Amino acid sequence: MAVRPKDIEAPQEPLTDLSAERRVLGILVRHPEQADAVVDRLSPEHFSHETHRTIYRAILDSYTKTGRVSYTQLYRSLSREGHIPDLETVLMGLTQAFISVAELAPSVEILVEKRAKRKLMEATEQIQRMLLIDEELSLEECKSMAQELIFAATQAGADESDAKDLLEVLNKCFSNLLERQQGISTYGLSVRFPSIDAFTTGFKKKDLIILAARPSMGKTALALNFATNVAKRDIPVLIFSLEMDDEQIGDRIVLSELMRFRPSGQEITSFDYSTKLDPDQFEKVQSIYNELYSLPIKIVDRRGLTAAEIRAKARQVKAELPELGLIIIDYLQLIKPPPGSNKNWALVVGEIVREIRDLAGELDVPIIMLSQLNRGVESRDNKRPMMSDLRDSGNIEEFADVIMFLYRDDYYYPEQAAENGTQGQVEVIFAKQRRGPTGKVTLRFIKEYTRFVEEAPIPAGEAGPPVN
């Protein structure tokens, strides 16, 4: 049924502002050159009244097709559609609904705010319907879907303009440069391994870092070493462990710290830690616990999480800890595909990687995601990993900002490693760095403590960025 002009004067619904809608449309009708300032911020859904939506849709259509808007084009287009009776009177009424062009910007802000509030209202109604109607959903599924709805609703009020002035961008870049010059901050997040920090200049915010290796190479141990080193600087870390439970993670973190007693001859081995300690050993272990209690590390150890559930939980932690500095996901192949997905598994993995990279950008943190490698590496003479060895690679190579592989000679050739003195040596191979070189550095893996250390002191002047 066609909407009549008198309907526009009907009582106003909550969370709407018909006067602001008329002011925006009136200015665009009389001053069509102002469309450039509006079209990237407003969609037809920002107008609550059907007649206003129809008129604005016609304005957008004209702007999209010709790059400009004119009263004549608008009138002809709306006349052909025939949805607005007495069209000329309606348009004339709109042109009298504003005082000056200066009213445009504040009126747009009103519409953006009203639309955002309506979106929140719609989200709460959807959540209510979901809880009342779909009783088969688990509590976790309900929470995840509710977070998705609320997040989408809150984005409705955001400034949708993506164009940034170069001066604004360079000011931020120069500010970062000064902070690095003064030693206030690093370019990226330091993980306190000088050779890695020097090679990467720190892991960058918004980056997805893939850490891949065959089983038993130490990828989980290295990721936990990163986490502990970052958290010791009071930077919150979130760990998603899809394989080990929280107690296993906790024990590994404690065990890696016990290595400090090794040089003093008061070694506490992993066997000691897993059995009954003598009073002196217990006191030393307790001192480690007391140091670790305050570390800002959050652990999610639920198996079978989907990328959407990981995103929802990460958003929740980011809201609780705005200074969240690093997310670790262990590991890619254990992330559950979305329900009802019937795509090729490699394509599914590619979509998961893209979603996790988008999450890194959204939360403004680096994400380290562990990944397994194909068994094909075992059949080659040279068993150092390559890009093609990424298991179910899909779009991993395309979407990852950094790809790191681990390789241990003593894993494949223990006798040869013993002869060459390379036992425990681990090559950290940087196969891809979007903002840096490729190459490798060498660490030493102390397996009984799940601890990595620098293979050799870094020469003066090559120790990488200062740590914050």
Buried (B, 14 or more C-beta within 10 A) or exposed (E): EEBEBEEBEEEEEEBBBBEBBBBBBBBBBBBBEBBEBBBEBBBBEBBBBBBBBBBBBBBBBBBEEEEEBEEEBBBEBBEEEEBBEEBEEBBEBBBEBBEEEEBBBEBBBBBBBBBBBBBBEBBBEBBEEBEEEEEEBEEEBBBBBBBBBBBEBEEBBEEEEEEEEEEEEEEEEEEBEEBBEEEEBBBBBBBBBBBBBBBBBBBBBBBBBBBBBBEEBBBBBBBBBBBBBBBBBEBBBBBBBBBBEEEEBBBBBBBBBBBBBBEEEEBBBBEBBEEEBEEEBEEBBEEBEEEBEEBBBBBBBBEEBBBBBBBBBBBBBBEEBEEBBBBBBBBBBBBBBBEEEEEEEEEBBBBBBBBBBBBBEBBEBBBBBBBBBBEEBEEEEEBBBBBEBBBBBBBBBEBBBBBBBBBBBBBBBEEEBEEEEBBBBBBBBBBBBEEBEEEBBEBBBBBBBBBBEBBEEBEEEEBBBBBB
